[in-house]
């Protein structure tokens, strides 16, 4: 990596740290939404740089669908033990058991959309007025037009027409009672920026980000990890393939890509050659043309 690239990463890092400190200064009860994916892990490293040697001024919050990759949950628990910060876990299964959501049925059933109710309940229970997330503008068109400080109403809903101007890095966190703000410190980063930063900072990641052999099935033209939660039937043919995951989410909606990239340098070169975004491997974004925006309007991350 040349000096210019390093300077660029320093600028992105400084912006993200500034935003994290703005959150700590403007809000009474913020939280960091943690998925176990590379973006939220990067946020944890940035929070360490922003607030160490003190404790984080917010807990980490994970919404567990019950269908997460085992490698992600194992990594999450190991990381929390290492950094010594508070973790709050909201369980989608609890929302199902309480009758607040109805679990989907059928071959393509997923709990991904059900996370919204669990998330909003967790926010309400914790009385969080700001939730920090790892979304980036380059991922998807709905995320591209969302502000860094994104105001949600008392129902957790996002209204694109109510977005506030963000001139000269001035962020307005003033909200009414019941509202909260979603904050995206790495909104201006790209997937390649994140990976270059991970390489520079030597950040550890769940093993599924790197090429490995795994049993998969082909569904809707995508390679899916063979798991009981996918409701497999006789039409699903299990194959052993060399794959990795560019994005980490619920197993029922996160597809793998064939890859031999088992080192960070190889992954970065692979991304440079890729013709699709990382969310091209997310089944939940293909439900409709406006799938992500519709979920955000309903309170999604």
C-alpha positions, 0 to 999 in steps of 0.5 A: 500500500502506498503513502497516498492510500495510507493517507486516505485510510487515515482520513476515513478513520479520522472521520469515523472516530469524529462521528463516534465521539459526536454520538457519545457527546450528543446522545444520552444512551447510544448503542453499537449494533453488532452483527459479527460482520466485517463492518461492525467489527471494523466499528469496534476497532474504531471505537477502541481508537476513539475511547481507549483506554476508557470503556466504550460509552455504549454497549454492543447490541446483537439481534440473533435470528437463531439462524446465524452462522456458528462461526459468527457467534463463536467469533462474537463471544470470543471478541466480547471476552477479549475487549471486555465490553457489554453485549446485549443480545435480542433473540428473534425466537423470543419475538416468535414465542411472544406472538409478535411475529409469525415465522415464515414457512416454505422452502424460502422461509427466512427470519431476516425480516423478523429482526426488525420487531426484535430490534425495535423492542430491544431499542425500546427496552434499552431506551437507546436514543442512537444506534450506530451501524456499519452500513455503507453508501456503496452497498445498496441504493437505499443506503446511498441516499441515507444520511450519516445521522439518520432520524427514525420516528417513534415507530423506528421508521425512516422517511427519506423526505425528512432527512437533514442536511449535513454540511461541513461535517455538522451533525444534528442529533436533536430529536423528539421524545420517542425518536432515535437516530441511526448513525453510520460512521463508515458510510463513506467507506467502500468495501475495498476501503474496509478490507484495506483497513482490516489489512492495515490494522490486522483485524481478525475476522470470522473464518467464513470470510476466507475461502474454505470447503463447505457443503452448499446447495444451489438455490435461486441461482445462488450458493447457500450453506447447507443447513437445516434452517434452509428447509432443504428437500429432495430437489436440493443437491448438496455439493462440496465447494470452495467458497467464501462469504463477502457479507455475513447475515442470516444463513437463510438469505446470505449466499456464498461465492466460489473463491480460492481467496484464503488470504486478505491480499487475495480477497482484495484482488478478488474484490477489485475484479468483481463486477457485482457489489457484496450485497449481490449475494444477499437474497433478501435484497432481491425480493423487490427493486426497493426491498432495502428501502421498504425494510428501512421504512419499517424500522430495519437497521 
